[in-house]
Amino acid sequence: MLATVAQAVVNGLLIGGIYALVSIGVTLIFGVVKIVNFAQGEFVMIGMYISFFLATRFGIDPLVSLVVSMPVLFVVGVLLQHCLIRRVLALGDMPQIFLTFALSLLLINVALLLFTANYRTVQTPYTETAIHIGSLYVAVAKLIAFVVAMVLSGILWVFLHATDLGKAMRAAAQNRDVAMLMGINPDRVFCVAVGVALALAGAAGSLLMPFYPAYPMVGQVFVLMAFVAVVLGTLGNVTGALIASLMMGVAESLGIQFVGADSGLIVVFLMLLLTLALRPSGLFGGWTR
Amino acid sequence: MRRLPRWGGLWLGALALIVLVLPVVVSNPFAIDILIRVLLFAFIGVAWNLMGGYAKQLSLGHAAYFGLGAYTSTILLIRFGISPWIGMLAGGVVAMLASLPIGALCFRLRGPYFAIATIATAQVLMLLFLKFRDFAWGAEGTTLPNLGNSPLMMQFDAKAAYYYIALVLLAIGLAITYRIERSWMGYYLVAVGEDEDAAEAIGVNALRIKRHIYLISAFLTALAGTFYVQYIYFIDPNTAFSFNVSVEAALVSIVGGIGTLWGPVIGTVLLEATSALLQSWLGGSHGGVQLTVYSLILIAVILWRPTGLLGVLTETYARLVHVDRTRGREALLDG
């Protein structure tokens, strides 16, 4: 019994690391640009397809293709902010929600046209390998994904706290007008924020590829998790999103283990609704990063 | 401007006449099917628009009520032999009851997070109905018993009958919207939609008005759900709680004109016409084309015309009328 619980917790933590990359991106964009990016999951999907094609055409390991997917998606993010999001910032809720929502629909359906709905997988030498720690079974691909995800989150934390651009980003998030008076160019800061968020989504995609199939709708799984994690972890709070993502990975995994294979999502949604009922401001208070 | 209402009445009369005789003139079942879809989704759009358009509570979870309406009438029909006409109203009541706790949770959030929470509620209902194997047939769903031509059980041989039911539903939806738009409730809704805090400050009970409009919107959406399963004779959780229903309800309203009486109707006509054209050009085999085009239209509308395409139409009309008048006057002066 205890071993089963421990195994479920480990599995949940490992996939929670991927959820963290996606939800940190969502919360970063929300915190800085004040937009909820409904299309965040689709950029995970794009990251996966980039790694898939690099692996099948050029034999590049998905983990190595991280160095392609991250910069490519960073550029996509800058363009997204510059060409699309910037235009709706002064408008109300409706355009802000439905612009990224429409983008999500568009990317899913273009992917469907280009790549069909088939599941694409990549076999790596470590896809099937696992290490045993006592009675625990840890899949190597998931372990690598988790470690890299945590390293990237750590780098982001250092970037936000120790560089001028990162500090400018936090300043613009706290008070845009005052930040502008201090000489911060909000357009530039916004572009970097969306770029970094999408780069993280791209990283999530590449890290998933060794053990998770790519298909056009794959992003939906991750973005729903990310939304719940972002509410749970308090909107705009990067550390909160990270902790909440790990918690949700564990909750989902326990749900699958003890309620049934298709119950993971129910557990997660019920967590969301319970949080909204009991503590709508999230578990981690205000802007504390 | 004085003349506009009279013209408006005339247009409306002409439109009503065309819409009434349409199924008599059009006999192609494929075309009738498209027309029924237009009426149904226009009706769902109208129901969504009451809440999403006027009060700006942008729900992406209206499939919850569509599905509850569909399941309530189907369970009553198959398990208890109760007519779907009664089941339809029962479904509406179930949807209203469900909207109370859902609203209590979701109205704590604003803007995008309200939208996300409503997605979650519809998904939870779908996942639950996947689990209800004993009385709701689980994931396999069920076909509805074919009782032949029995109007009392909302089953007809003629497709035109479904057309007229959908038309009546849409007319009811539009009439309710018209009445609300012109009542104190309409002004309160718009006030809440514009600025909830300011509305509260001048004495509008925002939570109560949102709860009320949610009840009406949920009720109407559930009627559409019952109608839809009766029309396609099949139900399963993925059809009844389909995310596409939630999306299309919002989409047609936004493309047509959010918070306007005719916006959802115009939006549905435009989108369904586009979709039908695409299908006849490309055949049915190109999954993804329709939603690709829908999302491009949506992005274009948001970037260039966030108030919707209804505004473009009325402006063009006004300009034409205006140009005609000045021309007439010039002609008089010349003469």
Interface residues (C-beta under 8 A of the other chain):
Chain A: I35 V36 F38 L84 R87 V88 L91 G92 D93 M94 P95 Q96 I97 F98 L99 F101 A102 L103 L105 L106 I108 N109 V110 A111 L112 L113 A117 P216 L224 F227 V228 V231 L235 D262 S263 L265 I266 F269 L270 L272 L273 L276 A277 P280
Chain B: K56 L58 L60 A104 L105 C106 R108 L109 R110 G111 P112 Y113 A115 I116 A117 I119 A120 T121 Q123 V124 L127 L128 L130 K131 V247 A250 I254 I258 H286 G287 G288 V289 L291 T292 Y294 S295 L296 L298 I299 I302 L303 P306
